[in-house]
Amino acid sequence: MAFLGTICLVLVATSVAGHLSTRIGVPSVIGQLLVGVLLGPAMLNWVHSDHLFAMFAEIGVIILMFMAGLESDLDLLKKYLKPALSVATLGVVFPIVAVYYFGRIYHFGFESALFLGVIFAATSVSISVEVLKELKRLDSKEGATILGAAVVDDILAVVILSVLVSVFGNITSTGESAQSNIWVGFLLEFIYFIGILILFKWVAPFLMKISERLLVGSSVTIMSLVICLGMAYLADLVGLSAVVGAFFAGIAVAQTPYKKEIDANIEPIGYAVFIPMFFTSIGLNMSFDGFIENIWFIVILTILAVLTKLLGGGLGARLLGFDFNSAYVIGAGMISRGEMALIIVQIGYTAHLLSTEYYSAVIMVIIISTILAPFMLKHAIGRQQMGD
């Protein structure tokens, strides 16, 4: 039952931190991220990310991305699909190349340096979504491009990671060849995206219509959560991030007549418990182990982590006709690494693609870049509004 006390502490701390952050003009998510750093092993050591906490956090990010899908304009997403592909591609290539050569300078082997690049090629757009929602910019052309790019970015990172782990990680226990495993994974992901089209056209409207007839309180909201969690589970099953499934589930449900009712009911569920737990969980991963020994590694890698996404995403947007301020917003929206990079680190660490010596330093860079991302995104949006 100690977990109940942990929930109380986290909810009080994130509410106060979010309030104070907003009062001083900083995105509230910053305060919630810092709560994790303060209460976690990095400082007070009062809260630890155990299995139950991690489950709450996982549900939090799934609900957050489901809400992002609900609030997204499908026509806008289609319209800006081409720039999203450009942003995602350059936003993956820039970090992989730059961080790879940085790793080689620090005497990383070929596969370890390449894996280091893949870690920082990933984007966790959930943090940016929260800032965009707070500043009422989620349904803008920049918001649509960031969301579209994040999905493509996630797929590219998963594909590259799958190849790396299969070829260099040597962790498969079956007798199948690495190449066979890769192609099976690609096939499953292709089938999943076919399933998304079926969900949009037939499954979501049918299930939502059935839910309205159920003699159960909040049946429409319950059914929307079933679709959300089901799509997230299936995405995870085929090797994609669960947030991709949740995001597409939100878009699918948003095309039904029940969008407003679900939007009104799902937000309190997420923000009452799960979403604050997610933001706090990011900060809980922070640790100052080996900070002094690896200070320059951390500083330079953090700069590379921020600049490669900012420049890669921004250039991708500029090439497709966005002006400088819009490109800056899009590049800043792609900086956050968050839970996606943390998951990749764990997979690579298990596959012996990252040494114990640099493990804590890499985690620290992910957390620092994630904390910096909302500041930069707010600055970019502020600059754009002044230009308008």
C-alpha positions as CSV (number, residue, x, y, z in Angstrom):
1,M,0.0,0.0,0.0
2,A,3.0,2.3,0.1
3,F,2.3,3.0,-3.6
4,L,-0.8,5.0,-2.6
5,G,1.5,7.3,-0.6
6,T,3.7,7.7,-3.6
7,I,0.8,8.6,-5.8
8,C,-0.4,11.3,-3.3
9,L,3.1,12.7,-3.0
10,V,3.6,12.9,-6.8
11,L,0.2,14.4,-7.5
12,V,0.6,17.1,-4.8
13,A,4.2,17.9,-6.0
14,T,3.3,18.0,-9.7
15,S,0.2,20.2,-9.1
16,V,2.3,22.7,-7.1
17,A,5.2,22.5,-9.6
18,G,2.9,22.9,-12.6
19,H,1.2,25.9,-11.0
20,L,4.4,27.6,-10.1
21,S,5.9,26.9,-13.6
22,T,2.8,28.5,-15.2
23,R,3.0,31.5,-12.9
24,I,6.6,32.3,-14.0
25,G,5.8,31.8,-17.7
26,V,7.4,28.3,-18.1
27,P,5.4,25.3,-19.6
28,S,3.9,23.4,-16.7
29,V,5.4,20.1,-18.0
30,I,8.9,21.5,-17.0
31,G,7.8,21.6,-13.3
32,Q,6.5,18.1,-13.5
33,L,9.7,16.8,-15.1
34,L,11.7,18.5,-12.3
35,V,9.5,16.9,-9.7
36,G,10.9,13.5,-10.8
37,V,14.4,14.8,-10.6
38,L,13.8,16.2,-7.1
39,L,11.9,13.2,-5.6
40,G,14.0,10.6,-7.4
41,P,17.4,9.0,-7.0
42,A,19.2,12.1,-8.3
43,M,18.3,14.2,-5.2
44,L,15.9,13.3,-2.3
45,N,15.6,9.6,-3.3
46,W,12.0,9.4,-2.0
47,V,10.4,7.9,-5.1
48,H,11.6,5.1,-7.3
49,S,10.4,3.9,-10.7
50,D,9.3,0.4,-9.8
51,H,7.1,-1.8,-12.0
52,L,3.8,-0.3,-10.8
53,F,5.0,3.3,-11.3
54,A,6.2,2.4,-14.8
55,M,2.8,0.9,-15.7
56,F,1.0,4.1,-14.5
57,A,3.5,6.2,-16.5
58,E,3.0,4.0,-19.6
59,I,-0.8,4.4,-19.4
60,G,-0.2,8.2,-19.0
61,V,1.8,8.6,-22.2
62,I,-0.7,6.4,-24.1
63,I,-3.7,8.5,-22.9
64,L,-1.8,11.7,-23.7
65,M,-1.1,10.6,-27.3
66,F,-4.7,9.3,-27.6
67,M,-5.8,12.8,-26.7
68,A,-3.4,14.3,-29.3
69,G,-5.0,12.1,-31.9
70,L,-8.5,13.2,-30.8
71,E,-7.5,16.8,-31.2
72,S,-5.7,16.4,-34.5
73,D,-7.2,17.5,-37.8
74,L,-6.9,14.6,-40.2
75,D,-7.1,16.8,-43.3
76,L,-4.3,18.9,-41.9
77,L,-2.2,15.8,-41.2
78,K,-2.7,14.6,-44.8
79,K,-1.9,18.0,-46.1
80,Y,1.4,18.2,-44.3
81,L,2.4,14.5,-44.7
82,K,5.1,15.4,-47.3
83,P,6.9,17.9,-45.0
84,A,6.5,15.5,-42.1
85,L,8.4,12.9,-44.1
86,S,11.1,15.4,-44.9
87,V,11.4,16.5,-41.3
88,A,11.5,13.0,-40.0
89,T,14.1,11.8,-42.5
90,L,16.6,14.6,-41.9
91,G,15.7,14.6,-38.2
92,V,17.0,11.0,-38.1
93,V,19.9,11.3,-40.5
94,F,21.5,14.3,-38.8
95,P,21.7,12.8,-35.2
96,I,22.8,9.4,-36.4
97,V,25.7,10.8,-38.5
98,A,26.8,13.5,-36.0
99,V,26.5,11.3,-32.9
100,Y,28.2,8.4,-34.7
101,Y,31.3,10.4,-35.3
102,F,31.2,11.8,-31.8
103,G,31.1,8.2,-30.5
104,R,34.1,7.3,-32.6
105,I,36.1,10.2,-31.1
106,Y,35.4,8.6,-27.7
107,H,36.7,5.2,-29.0
108,F,33.3,3.6,-29.4
109,G,33.3,0.6,-31.7
110,F,31.4,0.8,-35.0
111,E,28.2,-0.8,-33.8
112,S,28.3,1.0,-30.4
113,A,28.8,4.4,-32.1
114,L,26.0,3.7,-34.6
115,F,23.7,2.6,-31.7
116,L,24.5,5.9,-29.9
117,G,23.4,7.7,-33.0
118,V,20.1,5.7,-33.1
119,I,19.3,6.6,-29.5
120,F,19.3,10.3,-30.3
121,A,17.5,9.8,-33.7
122,A,14.4,8.9,-31.7
123,T,11.8,11.6,-30.9
124,S,9.4,11.5,-28.0
125,V,6.8,14.0,-29.1
126,S,4.6,13.5,-26.0
127,I,6.4,16.4,-24.2
128,S,6.0,18.6,-27.3
129,V,2.3,17.7,-27.5
130,E,1.7,18.9,-23.9
131,V,3.4,22.3,-24.7
132,L,1.5,22.6,-28.0
133,K,-1.8,21.8,-26.2
134,E,-1.0,24.4,-23.5
135,L,-0.2,27.1,-26.1
136,K,-3.2,26.1,-28.3
137,R,-1.0,25.2,-31.3
138,L,-1.6,21.5,-31.6
139,D,-4.0,21.9,-34.6
140,S,-1.7,24.3,-36.4
141,K,0.3,23.4,-39.6
142,E,3.4,23.2,-37.4
143,G,1.6,20.9,-34.9
144,A,0.4,18.7,-37.7
145,T,3.9,18.4,-39.2
146,I,5.5,17.6,-35.8
147,L,2.9,14.9,-35.1
148,G,3.2,13.4,-38.6
149,A,7.0,13.5,-38.4
150,A,7.1,11.9,-35.0
151,V,5.2,8.9,-36.3
152,V,7.6,8.5,-39.2
153,D,10.6,9.2,-37.0
154,D,9.4,6.4,-34.6
155,I,9.1,3.9,-37.4
156,L,12.5,4.8,-38.8
157,A,14.2,4.5,-35.4
158,V,12.5,1.1,-34.7
159,V,13.5,-0.2,-38.2
160,I,17.2,0.8,-37.7
161,L,17.2,-0.5,-34.1
162,S,15.8,-3.8,-35.3
163,V,18.5,-4.2,-37.9
164,L,21.2,-3.2,-35.3
165,V,20.1,-5.6,-32.6
166,S,19.5,-8.4,-35.1
167,V,22.9,-8.0,-36.8
168,F,25.1,-6.9,-33.8
169,G,23.2,-7.6,-30.7
170,N,23.1,-11.4,-30.9
171,I,20.3,-11.7,-28.5
172,T,17.8,-13.8,-30.5
173,S,17.3,-17.2,-28.9
174,T,15.7,-18.9,-32.0
175,G,17.5,-20.5,-34.8
176,E,16.1,-18.1,-37.4
177,S,18.6,-15.9,-39.2
178,A,18.8,-12.2,-38.3
179,Q,17.6,-11.2,-41.8
180,S,14.5,-13.4,-41.5
181,N,13.7,-11.8,-38.2
182,I,14.0,-8.3,-39.7
183,W,11.7,-9.1,-42.6
184,V,9.1,-10.8,-40.3
185,G,9.1,-7.6,-38.2
186,F,8.6,-5.4,-41.3
187,L,5.8,-7.6,-42.5
188,L,4.0,-7.4,-39.1
189,E,4.4,-3.6,-39.1
190,F,3.0,-3.4,-42.7
191,I,0.0,-5.5,-41.6
192,Y,-0.5,-3.2,-38.6
193,F,-0.8,-0.1,-40.8
194,I,-3.3,-2.0,-43.1
195,G,-5.2,-2.6,-39.8
196,I,-5.2,1.1,-39.0
197,L,-7.0,1.8,-42.4
198,I,-9.6,-0.8,-41.5
199,L,-10.0,0.7,-38.0
200,F,-10.6,4.2,-39.6
201,K,-13.2,3.0,-42.1
202,W,-15.1,0.3,-40.3
203,V,-14.0,-0.9,-36.9
204,A,-14.0,2.4,-34.9
205,P,-17.4,3.7,-36.2
206,F,-19.0,0.2,-35.6
207,L,-17.6,-0.2,-32.0
208,M,-18.6,3.4,-31.0
209,K,-22.1,2.9,-32.3
210,I,-22.4,-0.4,-30.3
211,S,-21.1,1.4,-27.2
212,E,-23.9,3.9,-27.3
213,R,-26.5,1.1,-26.9
214,L,-24.8,-0.5,-23.9
215,L,-26.8,0.1,-20.7
216,V,-23.6,1.0,-18.8
217,G,-22.5,4.4,-17.5
218,S,-19.8,6.1,-19.6
219,S,-20.0,3.3,-22.2
220,V,-18.8,5.6,-25.0
221,T,-15.7,6.6,-23.1
222,I,-15.0,3.0,-22.0
223,M,-15.2,1.9,-25.7
224,S,-12.8,4.7,-26.8
225,L,-10.3,3.5,-24.1
226,V,-10.7,-0.1,-25.3
227,I,-9.8,1.0,-28.9
228,C,-6.9,3.2,-27.5
229,L,-5.4,0.5,-25.3
230,G,-6.0,-2.2,-27.9
231,M,-4.2,-0.3,-30.7
232,A,-1.4,0.6,-28.3
233,Y,-1.0,-3.1,-27.3
234,L,-1.0,-4.3,-30.9
235,A,1.6,-1.6,-31.9
236,D,3.9,-2.8,-29.1
237,L,3.3,-6.4,-30.2
238,V,4.6,-5.8,-33.7
239,G,7.6,-3.8,-32.5
240,L,6.3,-0.3,-32.8
241,S,6.0,2.2,-29.9
242,A,2.6,1.9,-28.1
243,V,2.2,5.7,-28.5
244,V,1.9,5.3,-32.3
245,G,-1.1,3.0,-31.8
246,A,-2.7,5.3,-29.3
247,F,-2.2,8.3,-31.6
248,F,-3.9,6.6,-34.6
249,A,-6.7,5.3,-32.3
250,G,-7.4,8.9,-31.3
251,I,-7.5,10.0,-34.9
252,A,-9.9,7.1,-35.7
253,V,-12.3,7.9,-32.8
254,A,-12.2,11.6,-33.7
255,Q,-13.8,10.8,-37.1
256,T,-16.9,9.5,-35.3
257,P,-19.8,11.7,-33.9
258,Y,-18.6,11.0,-30.3
259,K,-15.4,13.1,-30.4
260,K,-16.6,15.9,-28.2
261,E,-18.0,13.6,-25.5
262,I,-14.9,11.5,-25.4
263,D,-12.6,14.5,-25.4
264,A,-14.4,16.0,-22.4
265,N,-14.4,12.7,-20.5
266,I,-10.9,11.4,-21.3
267,E,-8.9,14.5,-20.2
268,P,-9.8,14.2,-16.5
269,I,-8.9,10.5,-16.5
270,G,-5.5,11.3,-17.9
271,Y,-4.6,14.4,-16.0
272,A,-6.0,13.3,-12.6
273,V,-3.4,10.5,-12.2
274,F,-1.7,9.0,-15.2
275,I,-0.1,11.9,-17.1
276,P,1.6,13.5,-14.1
277,M,3.0,10.1,-13.3
278,F,4.4,9.9,-16.8
279,F,6.2,13.2,-16.7
280,T,7.5,12.5,-13.2
281,S,8.8,9.1,-14.4
282,I,11.1,10.8,-17.0
283,G,12.8,12.8,-14.2
284,L,13.1,9.7,-12.0
285,N,15.6,8.2,-14.5
286,M,18.0,11.1,-13.7
287,S,21.2,10.1,-11.8
288,F,24.4,12.0,-11.1
289,D,26.5,8.8,-11.2
290,G,29.7,9.4,-13.1
291,F,28.7,13.0,-13.8
292,I,32.1,14.6,-13.0
293,E,34.1,11.9,-14.8
294,N,32.0,12.2,-18.0
295,I,31.2,15.9,-17.8
296,W,32.5,16.8,-21.3
297,F,30.9,13.7,-22.8
298,I,27.6,14.8,-21.3
299,V,27.9,18.5,-22.3
300,I,29.0,17.9,-25.9
301,L,26.5,15.1,-26.5
302,T,23.7,17.2,-25.1
303,I,24.6,20.0,-27.5
304,L,24.6,17.5,-30.4
305,A,21.3,16.0,-29.3
306,V,19.6,19.4,-29.3
307,L,21.2,20.9,-32.4
308,T,20.9,17.8,-34.7
309,K,17.2,17.6,-34.2
310,L,16.7,21.3,-34.3
311,L,18.7,21.7,-37.5
312,G,17.6,18.4,-39.1
313,G,13.9,19.0,-38.5
314,G,14.1,22.7,-39.3
315,L,15.9,22.1,-42.6
316,G,13.4,19.4,-43.5
317,A,10.6,21.9,-43.0
318,R,12.5,24.7,-44.9
319,L,13.1,22.5,-47.9
320,L,9.3,22.0,-48.2
321,G,8.4,25.7,-48.1
322,F,8.0,26.6,-44.4
323,D,9.3,30.0,-43.4
324,F,12.2,30.4,-40.8
325,N,9.9,30.8,-37.8
326,S,7.7,27.8,-38.6
327,A,10.8,25.7,-39.3
328,Y,12.2,26.7,-35.9
329,V,9.0,25.7,-34.2
330,I,9.0,22.3,-36.0
331,G,12.7,21.7,-35.3
332,A,12.2,22.6,-31.6
333,G,9.2,20.3,-31.4
334,M,11.4,17.3,-32.5
335,I,14.1,17.8,-29.8
336,S,12.5,15.9,-26.9
337,R,13.8,12.3,-26.6
338,G,11.9,11.2,-23.5
339,E,10.6,7.7,-23.1
340,M,11.3,6.6,-26.6
341,A,15.1,7.1,-26.2
342,L,15.0,5.5,-22.8
343,I,13.4,2.4,-24.2
344,I,16.0,2.2,-27.0
345,V,18.8,2.6,-24.4
346,Q,17.5,-0.4,-22.4
347,I,17.1,-2.6,-25.5
348,G,20.7,-1.7,-26.7
349,Y,22.2,-2.1,-23.2
350,T,20.7,-5.6,-22.9
351,A,22.1,-6.4,-26.4
352,H,25.5,-5.1,-25.2
353,L,25.6,-2.3,-27.7
354,L,26.2,0.3,-25.0
355,S,28.9,-0.1,-22.3
356,T,28.2,0.3,-18.6
357,E,30.8,3.1,-18.4
358,Y,28.6,5.4,-20.5
359,Y,25.1,4.1,-19.6
360,S,24.4,6.7,-16.9
361,A,25.9,9.6,-18.9
362,V,23.6,8.7,-21.9
363,I,20.5,8.6,-19.7
364,M,21.5,12.0,-18.2
365,V,21.8,13.5,-21.7
366,I,18.3,12.1,-22.7
367,I,16.8,13.7,-19.5
368,I,18.6,17.1,-20.0
369,S,17.6,17.3,-23.7
370,T,14.0,16.4,-22.8
371,I,13.9,19.1,-20.1
372,L,15.4,21.7,-22.5
373,A,12.9,20.8,-25.3
374,P,9.8,22.6,-23.9
375,F,11.8,25.8,-23.2
376,M,13.0,25.9,-26.8
377,L,9.6,25.1,-28.2
378,K,8.0,27.8,-26.2
379,H,10.7,30.3,-27.3
380,A,10.1,29.2,-31.0
381,I,6.3,29.7,-30.7
382,G,6.8,33.0,-29.0
383,R,9.1,34.2,-31.7
384,Q,6.6,33.1,-34.4
385,Q,3.8,34.9,-32.7
386,M,5.9,38.1,-32.5
387,G,6.6,37.7,-36.2
388,D,2.9,37.4,-37.0
